[in-house]
Amino acid sequence: MQCRHFTIRLAPEHAREDEARLNVFLSSVHIHSVQVSTTTVRGAGWSVLVFYEARGARASRPGLDAAPPLRYRVA
């Protein structure tokens, strides 16, 4: 699994461009989860952290979504 960070600036002249960049990325990967929060670093906006896997990576790694095997301790 990998992660990538995006900032969506609130100013209308930037928001469309930032959203378009994020949407292109989201449509090109398998998304595991997304974390969103507000930010004031470099101006007001949204901070978006995407956890993802590249397309095709699931097929090459069988059992990726399976739970790890249980380990029992014999007393």
C-alpha positions as CSV (number, residue, x, y, z in Angstrom):
1,M,0.0,0.0,0.0
2,Q,1.2,3.5,-0.7
3,C,0.0,7.0,0.2
4,R,-0.2,10.3,-1.6
5,H,-1.0,13.8,-0.3
6,F,-3.1,16.4,-2.1
7,T,-4.1,20.0,-1.1
8,I,-7.3,21.4,-2.3
9,R,-7.1,25.2,-2.1
10,L,-10.4,27.0,-1.4
11,A,-10.0,29.9,-3.7
12,P,-12.3,29.2,-6.7
13,E,-9.6,30.0,-9.2
14,H,-7.5,27.1,-7.8
15,A,-10.1,24.7,-6.4
16,R,-11.2,23.4,-9.8
17,E,-7.6,22.6,-10.9
18,D,-6.8,20.9,-7.6
19,E,-10.0,18.9,-7.6
20,A,-9.4,17.8,-11.2
21,R,-5.9,16.6,-10.3
22,L,-7.2,14.6,-7.4
23,N,-10.1,13.1,-9.5
24,V,-7.7,12.0,-12.2
25,F,-5.5,10.3,-9.6
26,L,-8.4,8.6,-7.8
27,S,-9.7,7.2,-11.0
28,S,-6.3,5.6,-11.8
29,V,-5.8,3.6,-8.6
30,H,-7.5,1.2,-6.2
31,I,-8.3,3.2,-3.1
32,H,-8.0,1.7,0.4
33,S,-8.9,4.8,2.4
34,V,-9.0,8.6,2.3
35,Q,-8.3,10.9,5.3
36,V,-9.4,14.6,5.0
37,S,-8.8,17.6,7.2
38,T,-8.7,21.3,6.9
39,T,-5.4,23.1,6.6
40,T,-4.0,26.6,6.9
41,V,-0.5,25.8,5.6
42,R,0.1,27.8,2.5
43,G,-3.5,29.2,2.7
44,A,-6.8,27.8,3.6
45,G,-7.9,24.5,2.1
46,W,-8.4,20.8,2.5
47,S,-5.6,18.3,3.1
48,V,-6.3,15.0,1.5
49,L,-4.3,11.8,2.2
50,V,-5.1,8.9,-0.1
51,F,-4.0,5.3,0.8
52,Y,-4.0,3.3,-2.4
53,E,-2.6,0.5,-4.5
54,A,-1.6,0.8,-8.1
55,R,-3.9,-0.9,-10.6
56,G,-2.8,-4.4,-11.3
57,A,-1.0,-4.7,-8.0
58,R,-3.8,-6.8,-6.5
59,A,-3.6,-9.4,-9.3
60,S,0.1,-9.8,-8.7
61,R,-0.3,-10.2,-4.9
62,P,-2.9,-12.8,-4.2
63,G,-4.4,-12.8,-0.7
64,L,-3.7,-9.1,-0.2
65,D,-7.2,-8.5,1.3
66,A,-7.2,-11.7,3.3
67,A,-6.6,-11.5,7.0
68,P,-3.2,-12.6,8.2
69,P,-2.9,-16.2,9.4
70,L,-3.6,-16.8,13.1
71,R,-0.7,-17.9,15.2
72,Y,-1.5,-20.2,18.1
73,R,0.8,-20.8,21.0
74,V,0.7,-24.4,22.2
75,A,1.1,-24.6,26.0
